[in-house]
Amino acid sequence: MNFQRLPQFLLIILVYSGFSQNTKTGPIIEDFGAVWEIDNPDFATDQSQEFKAVFDVKDGPESDTEVNRNINTVARFLNMHAQSGIPVSQLKAALVVHGTAARNLLSDDAYKARYKVENPNRELIESLLNADVEIIMCGQSSKTRDFPKEDLIPGVKIALSAMTANIQLQNQGYRPIKL
């Protein structure tokens, strides 16, 4: 090795090691919702506010074996705010699912009967339900796609429609986040 270049080599390693920061999951959703830590943001997060969001998800992945990244965003929302010091009591999330994303709410048995594999979203959905996220399927999507209530992951609710659920949640102070 050319020892004259050692200082340059070490400098390069030092510079790039600063960029090797990793994302982190938790503390609310442990296996999903990885986020980056943001040190000293210019737009400070008001930790006295309540953060109420309704996530409207209509698109699902084309692959039968892929986790829906839009649903994972709900876990990211919870984890990033909890990691930044917002008390869990000030975090409220609801998820309204319709369209091609509706199949992501099927139980493993129902999903496997239709797509020949277990639902890759089941663990994420169950983790969100365990974190008190209200998960609502559009009743119109349920009927259109022939997804009856008994085929859904336990705890998932069915509304008259996604529009109805979104309006009611917004009337309760939830801010819409359309994905």
CNS distance restraints for C-alpha pairs under 8 A (distance, minus, plus):
assign (resid   2 and name CA) (resid   6 and name CA) 7.08 0.50 0.50
assign (resid   5 and name CA) (resid   9 and name CA) 6.22 0.50 0.50
assign (resid   6 and name CA) (resid  10 and name CA) 6.10 0.50 0.50
assign (resid   7 and name CA) (resid  11 and name CA) 6.10 0.50 0.50
assign (resid   8 and name CA) (resid  12 and name CA) 6.24 0.50 0.50
assign (resid   9 and name CA) (resid  13 and name CA) 6.36 0.50 0.50
assign (resid  10 and name CA) (resid  14 and name CA) 6.10 0.50 0.50
assign (resid  11 and name CA) (resid  15 and name CA) 6.13 0.50 0.50
assign (resid  12 and name CA) (resid  16 and name CA) 6.18 0.50 0.50
assign (resid  13 and name CA) (resid  17 and name CA) 5.91 0.50 0.50
assign (resid  14 and name CA) (resid  18 and name CA) 6.86 0.50 0.50
assign (resid  15 and name CA) (resid  19 and name CA) 7.52 0.50 0.50
assign (resid  16 and name CA) (resid  20 and name CA) 6.80 0.50 0.50
assign (resid  17 and name CA) (resid  21 and name CA) 7.91 0.50 0.50
assign (resid  22 and name CA) (resid  36 and name CA) 6.89 0.50 0.50
assign (resid  23 and name CA) (resid  34 and name CA) 5.44 0.50 0.50
assign (resid  23 and name CA) (resid  35 and name CA) 4.89 0.50 0.50
assign (resid  23 and name CA) (resid  36 and name CA) 4.66 0.50 0.50
assign (resid  23 and name CA) (resid  37 and name CA) 7.25 0.50 0.50
assign (resid  24 and name CA) (resid  34 and name CA) 4.79 0.50 0.50
assign (resid  24 and name CA) (resid  35 and name CA) 5.45 0.50 0.50
assign (resid  24 and name CA) (resid  36 and name CA) 6.57 0.50 0.50
assign (resid  24 and name CA) (resid  37 and name CA) 7.95 0.50 0.50
assign (resid  25 and name CA) (resid  29 and name CA) 6.71 0.50 0.50
assign (resid  25 and name CA) (resid  30 and name CA) 5.41 0.50 0.50
assign (resid  25 and name CA) (resid  31 and name CA) 6.31 0.50 0.50
assign (resid  25 and name CA) (resid  32 and name CA) 6.07 0.50 0.50
assign (resid  25 and name CA) (resid  33 and name CA) 5.63 0.50 0.50
assign (resid  25 and name CA) (resid  34 and name CA) 4.20 0.50 0.50
assign (resid  25 and name CA) (resid  35 and name CA) 6.48 0.50 0.50
assign (resid  25 and name CA) (resid  76 and name CA) 7.97 0.50 0.50
assign (resid  25 and name CA) (resid  79 and name CA) 6.55 0.50 0.50
assign (resid  26 and name CA) (resid  30 and name CA) 4.29 0.50 0.50
assign (resid  26 and name CA) (resid  31 and name CA) 7.27 0.50 0.50
assign (resid  26 and name CA) (resid  32 and name CA) 7.68 0.50 0.50
assign (resid  26 and name CA) (resid  33 and name CA) 7.46 0.50 0.50
assign (resid  26 and name CA) (resid  34 and name CA) 7.48 0.50 0.50
assign (resid  26 and name CA) (resid  79 and name CA) 5.41 0.50 0.50
assign (resid  26 and name CA) (resid  83 and name CA) 7.56 0.50 0.50
assign (resid  27 and name CA) (resid  79 and name CA) 6.02 0.50 0.50
assign (resid  27 and name CA) (resid  82 and name CA) 6.76 0.50 0.50
assign (resid  27 and name CA) (resid  83 and name CA) 6.86 0.50 0.50
assign (resid  28 and name CA) (resid  75 and name CA) 7.86 0.50 0.50
assign (resid  28 and name CA) (resid  78 and name CA) 6.55 0.50 0.50
assign (resid  28 and name CA) (resid  79 and name CA) 5.71 0.50 0.50
assign (resid  28 and name CA) (resid  82 and name CA) 7.26 0.50 0.50
assign (resid  28 and name CA) (resid 131 and name CA) 6.84 0.50 0.50
assign (resid  29 and name CA) (resid  33 and name CA) 6.68 0.50 0.50
assign (resid  29 and name CA) (resid  75 and name CA) 6.00 0.50 0.50
assign (resid  29 and name CA) (resid  78 and name CA) 7.51 0.50 0.50
assign (resid  29 and name CA) (resid  79 and name CA) 6.50 0.50 0.50
assign (resid  29 and name CA) (resid 127 and name CA) 6.31 0.50 0.50
assign (resid  29 and name CA) (resid 128 and name CA) 7.16 0.50 0.50
assign (resid  29 and name CA) (resid 131 and name CA) 7.47 0.50 0.50
assign (resid  31 and name CA) (resid 124 and name CA) 7.94 0.50 0.50
assign (resid  32 and name CA) (resid  72 and name CA) 6.57 0.50 0.50
assign (resid  32 and name CA) (resid  75 and name CA) 6.22 0.50 0.50
assign (resid  32 and name CA) (resid  76 and name CA) 7.46 0.50 0.50
assign (resid  32 and name CA) (resid 124 and name CA) 6.75 0.50 0.50
assign (resid  33 and name CA) (resid  72 and name CA) 5.64 0.50 0.50
assign (resid  33 and name CA) (resid  73 and name CA) 6.41 0.50 0.50
assign (resid  33 and name CA) (resid  74 and name CA) 7.36 0.50 0.50
assign (resid  33 and name CA) (resid  75 and name CA) 4.38 0.50 0.50
assign (resid  33 and name CA) (resid  76 and name CA) 3.87 0.50 0.50
assign (resid  33 and name CA) (resid  77 and name CA) 7.54 0.50 0.50
assign (resid  33 and name CA) (resid  78 and name CA) 7.94 0.50 0.50
assign (resid  33 and name CA) (resid  79 and name CA) 6.43 0.50 0.50
assign (resid  34 and name CA) (resid  75 and name CA) 7.94 0.50 0.50
assign (resid  34 and name CA) (resid  76 and name CA) 6.03 0.50 0.50
assign (resid  34 and name CA) (resid  79 and name CA) 7.43 0.50 0.50
assign (resid  35 and name CA) (resid  76 and name CA) 6.21 0.50 0.50
assign (resid  35 and name CA) (resid  79 and name CA) 7.29 0.50 0.50
assign (resid  35 and name CA) (resid  80 and name CA) 6.01 0.50 0.50
assign (resid  36 and name CA) (resid  80 and name CA) 7.76 0.50 0.50
assign (resid  37 and name CA) (resid  80 and name CA) 7.80 0.50 0.50
assign (resid  37 and name CA) (resid  83 and name CA) 7.92 0.50 0.50
assign (resid  37 and name CA) (resid  84 and name CA) 7.91 0.50 0.50
assign (resid  40 and name CA) (resid  44 and name CA) 7.76 0.50 0.50
assign (resid  47 and name CA) (resid  85 and name CA) 7.07 0.50 0.50
assign (resid  47 and name CA) (resid  86 and name CA) 5.46 0.50 0.50
assign (resid  48 and name CA) (resid  86 and name CA) 7.90 0.50 0.50
assign (resid  49 and name CA) (resid  90 and name CA) 7.01 0.50 0.50
assign (resid  50 and name CA) (resid  90 and name CA) 4.51 0.50 0.50
assign (resid  50 and name CA) (resid  91 and name CA) 6.18 0.50 0.50
assign (resid  50 and name CA) (resid  92 and name CA) 7.76 0.50 0.50
assign (resid  51 and name CA) (resid  90 and name CA) 5.94 0.50 0.50
assign (resid  51 and name CA) (resid  91 and name CA) 4.99 0.50 0.50
assign (resid  51 and name CA) (resid  92 and name CA) 6.11 0.50 0.50
assign (resid  52 and name CA) (resid  90 and name CA) 7.91 0.50 0.50
assign (resid  52 and name CA) (resid  91 and name CA) 6.12 0.50 0.50
assign (resid  52 and name CA) (resid  92 and name CA) 4.58 0.50 0.50
assign (resid  52 and name CA) (resid  93 and name CA) 5.76 0.50 0.50
assign (resid  52 and name CA) (resid 173 and name CA) 6.84 0.50 0.50
assign (resid  52 and name CA) (resid 174 and name CA) 4.69 0.50 0.50
assign (resid  52 and name CA) (resid 175 and name CA) 6.07 0.50 0.50
assign (resid  53 and name CA) (resid  92 and name CA) 6.44 0.50 0.50
assign (resid  53 and name CA) (resid  93 and name CA) 5.02 0.50 0.50
assign (resid  53 and name CA) (resid  94 and name CA) 6.40 0.50 0.50
assign (resid  53 and name CA) (resid 174 and name CA) 4.73 0.50 0.50
assign (resid  53 and name CA) (resid 175 and name CA) 4.61 0.50 0.50
assign (resid  53 and name CA) (resid 176 and name CA) 5.88 0.50 0.50
assign (resid  53 and name CA) (resid 177 and name CA) 6.64 0.50 0.50
assign (resid  54 and name CA) (resid  93 and name CA) 5.80 0.50 0.50
assign (resid  54 and name CA) (resid  94 and name CA) 4.63 0.50 0.50
assign (resid  54 and name CA) (resid  95 and name CA) 5.69 0.50 0.50
assign (resid  54 and name CA) (resid  96 and name CA) 7.09 0.50 0.50
assign (resid  54 and name CA) (resid 166 and name CA) 7.20 0.50 0.50
assign (resid  54 and name CA) (resid 169 and name CA) 6.96 0.50 0.50
assign (resid  54 and name CA) (resid 170 and name CA) 7.58 0.50 0.50
assign (resid  54 and name CA) (resid 174 and name CA) 5.64 0.50 0.50
assign (resid  54 and name CA) (resid 175 and name CA) 5.88 0.50 0.50
assign (resid  54 and name CA) (resid 176 and name CA) 4.99 0.50 0.50
assign (resid  54 and name CA) (resid 177 and name CA) 5.96 0.50 0.50
assign (resid  55 and name CA) (resid  74 and name CA) 7.11 0.50 0.50
assign (resid  55 and name CA) (resid  93 and name CA) 7.53 0.50 0.50
assign (resid  55 and name CA) (resid  94 and name CA) 6.19 0.50 0.50
assign (resid  55 and name CA) (resid  95 and name CA) 4.82 0.50 0.50
assign (resid  55 and name CA) (resid  96 and name CA) 6.08 0.50 0.50
assign (resid  55 and name CA) (resid 176 and name CA) 6.18 0.50 0.50
assign (resid  55 and name CA) (resid 177 and name CA) 4.80 0.50 0.50
assign (resid  55 and name CA) (resid 178 and name CA) 5.85 0.50 0.50
assign (resid  55 and name CA) (resid 179 and name CA) 6.92 0.50 0.50
assign (resid  56 and name CA) (resid  95 and name CA) 6.21 0.50 0.50
assign (resid  56 and name CA) (resid  96 and name CA) 4.95 0.50 0.50
assign (resid  56 and name CA) (resid  97 and name CA) 6.19 0.50 0.50
assign (resid  56 and name CA) (resid 166 and name CA) 7.62 0.50 0.50
assign (resid  56 and name CA) (resid 176 and name CA) 7.22 0.50 0.50
assign (resid  56 and name CA) (resid 177 and name CA) 6.18 0.50 0.50
assign (resid  56 and name CA) (resid 178 and name CA) 4.78 0.50 0.50
assign (resid  56 and name CA) (resid 179 and name CA) 5.90 0.50 0.50
assign (resid  57 and name CA) (resid  70 and name CA) 6.51 0.50 0.50
assign (resid  57 and name CA) (resid  71 and name CA) 7.05 0.50 0.50
assign (resid  57 and name CA) (resid  95 and name CA) 7.34 0.50 0.50
assign (resid  57 and name CA) (resid  96 and name CA) 6.18 0.50 0.50
assign (resid  57 and name CA) (resid  97 and name CA) 4.97 0.50 0.50
assign (resid  57 and name CA) (resid  98 and name CA) 6.46 0.50 0.50
assign (resid  57 and name CA) (resid 101 and name CA) 6.63 0.50 0.50
assign (resid  57 and name CA) (resid 178 and name CA) 6.60 0.50 0.50
assign (resid  57 and name CA) (resid 179 and name CA) 5.26 0.50 0.50
assign (resid  58 and name CA) (resid  97 and name CA) 5.79 0.50 0.50
assign (resid  58 and name CA) (resid  98 and name CA) 4.73 0.50 0.50
assign (resid  58 and name CA) (resid  99 and name CA) 4.67 0.50 0.50
assign (resid  58 and name CA) (resid 100 and name CA) 5.99 0.50 0.50
assign (resid  58 and name CA) (resid 101 and name CA) 5.20 0.50 0.50
assign (resid  58 and name CA) (resid 102 and name CA) 7.38 0.50 0.50
assign (resid  58 and name CA) (resid 179 and name CA) 7.29 0.50 0.50
assign (resid  59 and name CA) (resid  70 and name CA) 7.82 0.50 0.50
assign (resid  59 and name CA) (resid  98 and name CA) 7.74 0.50 0.50
assign (resid  59 and name CA) (resid  99 and name CA) 6.27 0.50 0.50
assign (resid  59 and name CA) (resid 100 and name CA) 5.14 0.50 0.50
assign (resid  59 and name CA) (resid 101 and name CA) 4.82 0.50 0.50
assign (resid  59 and name CA) (resid 179 and name CA) 7.79 0.50 0.50
assign (resid  60 and name CA) (resid  68 and name CA) 5.74 0.50 0.50
assign (resid  60 and name CA) (resid  70 and name CA) 7.78 0.50 0.50
assign (resid  60 and name CA) (resid  99 and name CA) 7.97 0.50 0.50
assign (resid  60 and name CA) (resid 100 and name CA) 5.18 0.50 0.50
assign (resid  60 and name CA) (resid 101 and name CA) 4.00 0.50 0.50
assign (resid  60 and name CA) (resid 102 and name CA) 7.65 0.50 0.50
assign (resid  60 and name CA) (resid 103 and name CA) 7.94 0.50 0.50
assign (resid  60 and name CA) (resid 104 and name CA) 7.27 0.50 0.50
assign (resid  61 and name CA) (resid  66 and name CA) 6.44 0.50 0.50
assign (resid  61 and name CA) (resid  67 and name CA) 7.41 0.50 0.50
assign (resid  61 and name CA) (resid  68 and name CA) 5.85 0.50 0.50
assign (resid  61 and name CA) (resid 101 and name CA) 7.56 0.50 0.50
assign (resid  64 and name CA) (resid 115 and name CA) 6.59 0.50 0.50
assign (resid  64 and name CA) (resid 117 and name CA) 7.37 0.50 0.50
assign (resid  64 and name CA) (resid 119 and name CA) 7.74 0.50 0.50
assign (resid  64 and name CA) (resid 120 and name CA) 7.77 0.50 0.50
assign (resid  65 and name CA) (resid 117 and name CA) 7.25 0.50 0.50
assign (resid  65 and name CA) (resid 118 and name CA) 7.93 0.50 0.50
assign (resid  65 and name CA) (resid 119 and name CA) 7.19 0.50 0.50
assign (resid  65 and name CA) (resid 120 and name CA) 5.64 0.50 0.50
assign (resid  66 and name CA) (resid 120 and name CA) 6.04 0.50 0.50
assign (resid  66 and name CA) (resid 121 and name CA) 7.71 0.50 0.50
assign (resid  67 and name CA) (resid  72 and name CA) 7.63 0.50 0.50
assign (resid  67 and name CA) (resid 120 and name CA) 5.47 0.50 0.50
assign (resid  67 and name CA) (resid 121 and name CA) 5.22 0.50 0.50
assign (resid  68 and name CA) (resid  72 and name CA) 6.37 0.50 0.50
assign (resid  68 and name CA) (resid 101 and name CA) 7.69 0.50 0.50
assign (resid  68 and name CA) (resid 104 and name CA) 7.37 0.50 0.50
assign (resid  68 and name CA) (resid 121 and name CA) 6.80 0.50 0.50
assign (resid  69 and name CA) (resid  73 and name CA) 6.31 0.50 0.50
assign (resid  70 and name CA) (resid  74 and name CA) 7.43 0.50 0.50
assign (resid  70 and name CA) (resid 179 and name CA) 6.13 0.50 0.50
assign (resid  71 and name CA) (resid  75 and name CA) 7.45 0.50 0.50
assign (resid  71 and name CA) (resid  95 and name CA) 7.86 0.50 0.50
assign (resid  72 and name CA) (resid  76 and name CA) 6.39 0.50 0.50
assign (resid  72 and name CA) (resid 124 and name CA) 7.25 0.50 0.50
assign (resid  73 and name CA) (resid  77 and name CA) 6.08 0.50 0.50
assign (resid  74 and name CA) (resid  78 and name CA) 6.45 0.50 0.50
assign (resid  74 and name CA) (resid  93 and name CA) 7.29 0.50 0.50
assign (resid  74 and name CA) (resid  95 and name CA) 7.60 0.50 0.50
assign (resid  74 and name CA) (resid 128 and name CA) 7.93 0.50 0.50
assign (resid  75 and name CA) (resid  79 and name CA) 6.05 0.50 0.50
assign (resid  75 and name CA) (resid 128 and name CA) 6.97 0.50 0.50
assign (resid  76 and name CA) (resid  80 and name CA) 5.79 0.50 0.50
assign (resid  77 and name CA) (resid  81 and name CA) 6.32 0.50 0.50
assign (resid  78 and name CA) (resid  82 and name CA) 6.15 0.50 0.50
assign (resid  78 and name CA) (resid  91 and name CA) 6.88 0.50 0.50
assign (resid  78 and name CA) (resid  93 and name CA) 7.84 0.50 0.50
assign (resid  79 and name CA) (resid  83 and name CA) 5.87 0.50 0.50
assign (resid  80 and name CA) (resid  84 and name CA) 6.19 0.50 0.50
assign (resid  81 and name CA) (resid  85 and name CA) 6.50 0.50 0.50
assign (resid  81 and name CA) (resid  86 and name CA) 5.44 0.50 0.50
assign (resid  81 and name CA) (resid  91 and name CA) 7.89 0.50 0.50
assign (resid  82 and name CA) (resid  86 and name CA) 4.95 0.50 0.50
assign (resid  82 and name CA) (resid  87 and name CA) 6.26 0.50 0.50
assign (resid  82 and name CA) (resid  88 and name CA) 6.39 0.50 0.50
assign (resid  86 and name CA) (resid  90 and name CA) 6.73 0.50 0.50
assign (resid  86 and name CA) (resid  91 and name CA) 7.51 0.50 0.50
assign (resid  87 and name CA) (resid  91 and name CA) 7.08 0.50 0.50
assign (resid  92 and name CA) (resid 133 and name CA) 7.11 0.50 0.50
assign (resid  93 and name CA) (resid 132 and name CA) 7.94 0.50 0.50
assign (resid  93 and name CA) (resid 133 and name CA) 5.27 0.50 0.50
assign (resid  93 and name CA) (resid 134 and name CA) 6.84 0.50 0.50
assign (resid  93 and name CA) (resid 174 and name CA) 7.89 0.50 0.50
assign (resid  94 and name CA) (resid 133 and name CA) 5.26 0.50 0.50
assign (resid  94 and name CA) (resid 134 and name CA) 4.62 0.50 0.50
assign (resid  94 and name CA) (resid 135 and name CA) 5.91 0.50 0.50
assign (resid  94 and name CA) (resid 136 and name CA) 7.75 0.50 0.50
assign (resid  95 and name CA) (resid 133 and name CA) 7.10 0.50 0.50
assign (resid  95 and name CA) (resid 134 and name CA) 6.16 0.50 0.50
assign (resid  95 and name CA) (resid 135 and name CA) 4.75 0.50 0.50
assign (resid  95 and name CA) (resid 136 and name CA) 6.07 0.50 0.50
assign (resid  96 and name CA) (resid 135 and name CA) 6.12 0.50 0.50
assign (resid  96 and name CA) (resid 136 and name CA) 4.84 0.50 0.50
assign (resid  96 and name CA) (resid 137 and name CA) 5.90 0.50 0.50
assign (resid  96 and name CA) (resid 138 and name CA) 7.06 0.50 0.50
assign (resid  96 and name CA) (resid 162 and name CA) 6.22 0.50 0.50
assign (resid  96 and name CA) (resid 165 and name CA) 7.02 0.50 0.50
assign (resid  96 and name CA) (resid 166 and name CA) 7.10 0.50 0.50
assign (resid  97 and name CA) (resid 101 and name CA) 6.21 0.50 0.50
assign (resid  97 and name CA) (resid 102 and name CA) 5.70 0.50 0.50
assign (resid  97 and name CA) (resid 135 and name CA) 7.64 0.50 0.50
assign (resid  97 and name CA) (resid 136 and name CA) 6.17 0.50 0.50
assign (resid  97 and name CA) (resid 137 and name CA) 4.88 0.50 0.50
assign (resid  97 and name CA) (resid 138 and name CA) 6.10 0.50 0.50
assign (resid  97 and name CA) (resid 162 and name CA) 6.95 0.50 0.50
assign (resid  98 and name CA) (resid 102 and name CA) 4.94 0.50 0.50
assign (resid  98 and name CA) (resid 137 and name CA) 6.08 0.50 0.50
assign (resid  98 and name CA) (resid 138 and name CA) 5.21 0.50 0.50
assign (resid  98 and name CA) (resid 141 and name CA) 5.61 0.50 0.50
assign (resid  98 and name CA) (resid 162 and name CA) 6.47 0.50 0.50
assign (resid  99 and name CA) (resid 141 and name CA) 6.04 0.50 0.50
assign (resid 101 and name CA) (resid 105 and name CA) 7.81 0.50 0.50
assign (resid 102 and name CA) (resid 106 and name CA) 7.71 0.50 0.50
assign (resid 102 and name CA) (resid 137 and name CA) 6.73 0.50 0.50
assign (resid 102 and name CA) (resid 138 and name CA) 7.88 0.50 0.50
assign (resid 102 and name CA) (resid 141 and name CA) 6.83 0.50 0.50
assign (resid 102 and name CA) (resid 142 and name CA) 7.34 0.50 0.50
assign (resid 103 and name CA) (resid 111 and name CA) 7.44 0.50 0.50
assign (resid 103 and name CA) (resid 147 and name CA) 7.72 0.50 0.50
assign (resid 104 and name CA) (resid 119 and name CA) 6.89 0.50 0.50
assign (resid 104 and name CA) (resid 120 and name CA) 7.91 0.50 0.50
assign (resid 104 and name CA) (resid 121 and name CA) 5.88 0.50 0.50
assign (resid 104 and name CA) (resid 122 and name CA) 7.54 0.50 0.50
assign (resid 105 and name CA) (resid 121 and name CA) 7.38 0.50 0.50
assign (resid 105 and name CA) (resid 122 and name CA) 7.16 0.50 0.50
assign (resid 105 and name CA) (resid 125 and name CA) 7.27 0.50 0.50
assign (resid 105 and name CA) (resid 137 and name CA) 7.80 0.50 0.50
assign (resid 105 and name CA) (resid 152 and name CA) 5.69 0.50 0.50
assign (resid 105 and name CA) (resid 153 and name CA) 5.93 0.50 0.50
assign (resid 105 and name CA) (resid 156 and name CA) 7.41 0.50 0.50
assign (resid 106 and name CA) (resid 110 and name CA) 5.94 0.50 0.50
assign (resid 106 and name CA) (resid 111 and name CA) 5.57 0.50 0.50
assign (resid 106 and name CA) (resid 119 and name CA) 7.01 0.50 0.50
assign (resid 106 and name CA) (resid 122 and name CA) 7.69 0.50 0.50
assign (resid 106 and name CA) (resid 147 and name CA) 7.59 0.50 0.50
assign (resid 106 and name CA) (resid 151 and name CA) 5.71 0.50 0.50
assign (resid 106 and name CA) (resid 152 and name CA) 4.30 0.50 0.50
assign (resid 106 and name CA) (resid 153 and name CA) 5.51 0.50 0.50
assign (resid 107 and name CA) (resid 111 and name CA) 5.97 0.50 0.50
assign (resid 107 and name CA) (resid 119 and name CA) 6.83 0.50 0.50
assign (resid 107 and name CA) (resid 122 and name CA) 6.91 0.50 0.50
assign (resid 107 and name CA) (resid 151 and name CA) 5.79 0.50 0.50
assign (resid 107 and name CA) (resid 152 and name CA) 5.03 0.50 0.50
assign (resid 107 and name CA) (resid 153 and name CA) 4.49 0.50 0.50
assign (resid 107 and name CA) (resid 154 and name CA) 7.74 0.50 0.50
assign (resid 108 and name CA) (resid 112 and name CA) 5.85 0.50 0.50
assign (resid 108 and name CA) (resid 117 and name CA) 7.94 0.50 0.50
assign (resid 108 and name CA) (resid 118 and name CA) 4.82 0.50 0.50
assign (resid 108 and name CA) (resid 119 and name CA) 5.12 0.50 0.50
assign (resid 108 and name CA) (resid 122 and name CA) 7.09 0.50 0.50
assign (resid 108 and name CA) (resid 153 and name CA) 7.90 0.50 0.50
assign (resid 109 and name CA) (resid 113 and name CA) 6.15 0.50 0.50
assign (resid 109 and name CA) (resid 118 and name CA) 7.09 0.50 0.50
assign (resid 109 and name CA) (resid 151 and name CA) 7.82 0.50 0.50
assign (resid 110 and name CA) (resid 114 and name CA) 6.47 0.50 0.50
assign (resid 110 and name CA) (resid 151 and name CA) 5.50 0.50 0.50
assign (resid 110 and name CA) (resid 152 and name CA) 7.66 0.50 0.50
assign (resid 111 and name CA) (resid 115 and name CA) 5.79 0.50 0.50
assign (resid 111 and name CA) (resid 116 and name CA) 7.27 0.50 0.50
assign (resid 111 and name CA) (resid 117 and name CA) 6.83 0.50 0.50
assign (resid 111 and name CA) (resid 118 and name CA) 5.96 0.50 0.50
assign (resid 111 and name CA) (resid 119 and name CA) 5.64 0.50 0.50
assign (resid 112 and name CA) (resid 116 and name CA) 4.40 0.50 0.50
assign (resid 112 and name CA) (resid 117 and name CA) 4.58 0.50 0.50
assign (resid 112 and name CA) (resid 118 and name CA) 5.02 0.50 0.50
assign (resid 112 and name CA) (resid 119 and name CA) 7.04 0.50 0.50
assign (resid 113 and name CA) (resid 117 and name CA) 7.93 0.50 0.50
assign (resid 121 and name CA) (resid 125 and name CA) 6.09 0.50 0.50
assign (resid 122 and name CA) (resid 126 and name CA) 6.06 0.50 0.50
assign (resid 122 and name CA) (resid 153 and name CA) 7.23 0.50 0.50
assign (resid 123 and name CA) (resid 127 and name CA) 6.03 0.50 0.50
assign (resid 124 and name CA) (resid 128 and name CA) 6.20 0.50 0.50
assign (resid 125 and name CA) (resid 129 and name CA) 6.18 0.50 0.50
assign (resid 125 and name CA) (resid 153 and name CA) 7.87 0.50 0.50
assign (resid 126 and name CA) (resid 130 and name CA) 6.08 0.50 0.50
assign (resid 126 and name CA) (resid 153 and name CA) 7.77 0.50 0.50
assign (resid 127 and name CA) (resid 131 and name CA) 6.30 0.50 0.50
assign (resid 128 and name CA) (resid 132 and name CA) 6.58 0.50 0.50
assign (resid 128 and name CA) (resid 133 and name CA) 5.35 0.50 0.50
assign (resid 129 and name CA) (resid 133 and name CA) 5.09 0.50 0.50
assign (resid 129 and name CA) (resid 134 and name CA) 6.62 0.50 0.50
assign (resid 129 and name CA) (resid 135 and name CA) 7.09 0.50 0.50
assign (resid 129 and name CA) (resid 155 and name CA) 6.86 0.50 0.50
assign (resid 134 and name CA) (resid 156 and name CA) 7.62 0.50 0.50
assign (resid 134 and name CA) (resid 157 and name CA) 7.93 0.50 0.50
assign (resid 135 and name CA) (resid 155 and name CA) 7.61 0.50 0.50
assign (resid 135 and name CA) (resid 156 and name CA) 5.28 0.50 0.50
assign (resid 135 and name CA) (resid 157 and name CA) 6.22 0.50 0.50
assign (resid 136 and name CA) (resid 156 and name CA) 5.81 0.50 0.50
assign (resid 136 and name CA) (resid 157 and name CA) 4.68 0.50 0.50
assign (resid 136 and name CA) (resid 158 and name CA) 5.47 0.50 0.50
assign (resid 136 and name CA) (resid 159 and name CA) 6.44 0.50 0.50
assign (resid 136 and name CA) (resid 162 and name CA) 7.96 0.50 0.50
assign (resid 136 and name CA) (resid 165 and name CA) 7.53 0.50 0.50
assign (resid 137 and name CA) (resid 141 and name CA) 7.44 0.50 0.50
assign (resid 137 and name CA) (resid 142 and name CA) 7.03 0.50 0.50
assign (resid 137 and name CA) (resid 156 and name CA) 7.04 0.50 0.50
assign (resid 137 and name CA) (resid 157 and name CA) 6.08 0.50 0.50
assign (resid 137 and name CA) (resid 158 and name CA) 4.79 0.50 0.50
assign (resid 137 and name CA) (resid 159 and name CA) 6.22 0.50 0.50
assign (resid 137 and name CA) (resid 161 and name CA) 7.75 0.50 0.50
assign (resid 137 and name CA) (resid 162 and name CA) 6.99 0.50 0.50
assign (resid 138 and name CA) (resid 142 and name CA) 6.21 0.50 0.50
assign (resid 138 and name CA) (resid 158 and name CA) 5.99 0.50 0.50
assign (resid 138 and name CA) (resid 159 and name CA) 5.43 0.50 0.50
assign (resid 138 and name CA) (resid 160 and name CA) 6.44 0.50 0.50
assign (resid 138 and name CA) (resid 161 and name CA) 4.41 0.50 0.50
assign (resid 138 and name CA) (resid 162 and name CA) 4.48 0.50 0.50
assign (resid 138 and name CA) (resid 165 and name CA) 7.84 0.50 0.50
assign (resid 139 and name CA) (resid 143 and name CA) 6.27 0.50 0.50
assign (resid 139 and name CA) (resid 158 and name CA) 5.49 0.50 0.50
assign (resid 139 and name CA) (resid 159 and name CA) 5.15 0.50 0.50
assign (resid 139 and name CA) (resid 160 and name CA) 4.87 0.50 0.50
assign (resid 139 and name CA) (resid 161 and name CA) 4.99 0.50 0.50
assign (resid 139 and name CA) (resid 162 and name CA) 7.35 0.50 0.50
assign (resid 140 and name CA) (resid 144 and name CA) 6.01 0.50 0.50
assign (resid 140 and name CA) (resid 160 and name CA) 6.81 0.50 0.50
assign (resid 140 and name CA) (resid 161 and name CA) 5.56 0.50 0.50
assign (resid 140 and name CA) (resid 162 and name CA) 7.82 0.50 0.50
assign (resid 141 and name CA) (resid 145 and name CA) 5.80 0.50 0.50
assign (resid 141 and name CA) (resid 146 and name CA) 7.97 0.50 0.50
assign (resid 141 and name CA) (resid 147 and name CA) 7.85 0.50 0.50
assign (resid 141 and name CA) (resid 161 and name CA) 7.77 0.50 0.50
assign (resid 142 and name CA) (resid 146 and name CA) 5.72 0.50 0.50
assign (resid 142 and name CA) (resid 147 and name CA) 4.71 0.50 0.50
assign (resid 142 and name CA) (resid 148 and name CA) 6.21 0.50 0.50
assign (resid 142 and name CA) (resid 149 and name CA) 7.97 0.50 0.50
assign (resid 142 and name CA) (resid 158 and name CA) 7.86 0.50 0.50
assign (resid 143 and name CA) (resid 147 and name CA) 6.34 0.50 0.50
assign (resid 143 and name CA) (resid 148 and name CA) 7.15 0.50 0.50
assign (resid 147 and name CA) (resid 151 and name CA) 6.17 0.50 0.50
assign (resid 147 and name CA) (resid 152 and name CA) 7.30 0.50 0.50
assign (resid 148 and name CA) (resid 152 and name CA) 7.10 0.50 0.50
assign (resid 149 and name CA) (resid 157 and name CA) 7.94 0.50 0.50
assign (resid 149 and name CA) (resid 158 and name CA) 7.22 0.50 0.50
assign (resid 152 and name CA) (resid 156 and name CA) 6.55 0.50 0.50
assign (resid 159 and name CA) (resid 164 and name CA) 7.20 0.50 0.50
assign (resid 159 and name CA) (resid 165 and name CA) 6.26 0.50 0.50
assign (resid 160 and name CA) (resid 164 and name CA) 6.41 0.50 0.50
assign (resid 160 and name CA) (resid 165 and name CA) 7.56 0.50 0.50
assign (resid 161 and name CA) (resid 165 and name CA) 6.36 0.50 0.50
assign (resid 162 and name CA) (resid 166 and name CA) 6.05 0.50 0.50
assign (resid 163 and name CA) (resid 167 and name CA) 6.17 0.50 0.50
assign (resid 164 and name CA) (resid 168 and name CA) 6.19 0.50 0.50
assign (resid 165 and name CA) (resid 169 and name CA) 6.08 0.50 0.50
assign (resid 166 and name CA) (resid 170 and name CA) 6.04 0.50 0.50
assign (resid 166 and name CA) (resid 176 and name CA) 7.63 0.50 0.50
assign (resid 167 and name CA) (resid 171 and name CA) 6.09 0.50 0.50
assign (resid 168 and name CA) (resid 172 and name CA) 6.41 0.50 0.50
assign (resid 169 and name CA) (resid 173 and name CA) 6.64 0.50 0.50
assign (resid 169 and name CA) (resid 174 and name CA) 5.51 0.50 0.50
assign (resid 170 and name CA) (resid 174 and name CA) 4.62 0.50 0.50
assign (resid 170 and name CA) (resid 175 and name CA) 6.02 0.50 0.50
assign (resid 170 and name CA) (resid 176 and name CA) 6.91 0.50 0.50
